[in-house]
Amino acid sequence: QVQLVESGGGLVQAGGSLRLSCAASGRSFSSCAMGWFRQAPGKEREFVGTVTRSGGFTYYPDSVKGRFTISRDNAKNTVYLQMNSLKPEDTAVYYCAAVLFSTAYYYTDDSKKYDYWGQGTQVTVSS
């Protein structure tokens, strides 16, 4: 079982940057593909990015590609989301999630495939 806790959210002006962190419990973290999602009021949960279990591959949707970067430090049981050039439309609650015991190359943008979720952290981008 994996517990996930997000942190690093806050208020930032358009064009600014934030780094979100997701701390996981247990040694099983290194066996999990990790994903980031976000949800704005009145909208569906949206895929933001994913990283394979060793950090060797990342994937992003067009809405954030070139601005957001996912990385992970398995020694610290932590995954990060670096967000640059933030826009007001990036405002949302951001969640991290884990796919338990993933194979080496597994990743997915389908929220239904994720086994564990954090409680989320609010990101607000002002214009």
N, C-alpha and C positions, 0 to 999 in steps of 0.2 A: 504494500500500500504506500502511496506517495502523497505527501501533503505539500501544497504549493502556496507561497505567499508572495504577492507582488508588492513592489514599492517603487518610489521615485516619481510618481505622478505629481501634478501641480498645475499652476497657472503660468503660461508663457506667452510672449507676444509673437505674432506672426513673423516668420523668418528665423525664429529662435530654435533652440535645441533642448531636448531632454533625453536622459538615459533611464530606462526602466529596468528593474532587476526582478528576477523571480527566483526565490530561494526554495530548494526542495529538500525534503527529508529523506534519509536512507541512502544506502549504496546503490539501490536500483536506478537512481537517476542516470547513471552512465549507460544504462540499457534502454533508455527512453528517447524516442524522437520527441522533440518539443515544438510547440506551435504558439503563436500569438494571435489573438483575435480581439476585435473591438466591437462595441455596440453603442450607438448613439440613440437618444430618445426617439421612439416611434419607428426605428429602423431595425432590420434583421441583423443578427450577429454576422460580422464580416471577417473573413480571413485576412491576416496581415502578413504572416510569414511563417516559415518553418525551418528547422535545422535538424539534420540527421544526428544519430546518437553520438558520433565522434566529432561532430562539428565540421565534417568535410564537405558538406553540400548544404546550400541554402536556396530557398525559393520564395519569391515575392509576387504579389499581384501588381498589375500595371499602376494602380493608384498610389503605391508607395515606392515602387522600384526606383533606385537611384537616390532616395532620400532616407530610407530606413535600412538598418543593418542588424541582423541577428548574429549573436555569438554565444558561445558557452564555455564555461570553465568547469570541467567535470571534477577537478580536484576540490573545488569550492561548492559543488552541487548547485550551481547558479547559471541561469541563462539570462542574457541581456537583450534589450531592444534599444539601439541607439537611433534617435529620431532627429533628423536635421531638416532645415527649411520647412518648418511646420506651418500648416495652413489652418484657417478656422474650421474647415471641413474635417480635420483630423480630430476634432473634439469628440471624445467618447470615453467610456469606461473600457480599459484595456485589461484583458485576461490572458494568463498563460495556461497552457494545458499540456498534458503528457500522454503519449501512447506507450503503454507498459510493455517492456520486453520486446522492443522492436528489433528487427533484423538490421544488419549493418547499413543497408542502403534505403531503408524504409522512410517514407515521408508521406504526408497527406494534407490536403487543404479542406478536407471534409470534417466538420466539427463532430459528426456522429461517430467518427472513428476514435476520438480521444477518450481516454479512460478517467482522467482526473483533471480537475479545474481549480484554479485559485479563486479568491473572492473579488479580484479586480482592483484597479487603481484608476482614479479619475485623472484625465488629461484635458485641460481646457486651454484653447488657443484663442487669444483675443486679436482683433483686427485694429 
